[in-house]
Amino acid sequence: MFAKMLIKLRKQKNLSQYQLADKLGFSRGQISNYEQGQREPDFETLKVIADFFNVSTDYLLTGKEKNKEDNLYFFDLEGLAEEEIEDIKEH
């Protein structure tokens, strides 16, 4: 999926592989390998690409933005009665 997303985003910006590589400080071969699915970027490279295109790493990897409803929310339990804490744990 990453390869398809990279191609799509690059073409949306009307950039050649050479131009994208130059803007990111990569080689054209590196971009080509990513687009052909021959190589996968490491985490830092993935972040650089996501930042350049102003998208999330989730989008680069899946083609979808993660829904905020999918996130788990954590909060401070300090000051709650033991019964209230147990109630929260059950849910």
Sequence and secondary structure as in RCSB ss.txt:
>XXXX:A:sequence
MFAKMLIKLRKQKNLSQYQLADKLGFSRGQISNYEQGQREPDFETLKVIADFFNVSTDYLLTGKEKNKEDNLYFF
DLEGLAEEEIEDIKEH
>XXXX:A:secstr
 HHHHHHHHHHHTT  HHHHHHHHT  HHHHHHHHTTS    HHHHHHHHHHHT  HHHHHHSS   GGGS    
  TT  HHHHHHHHH 
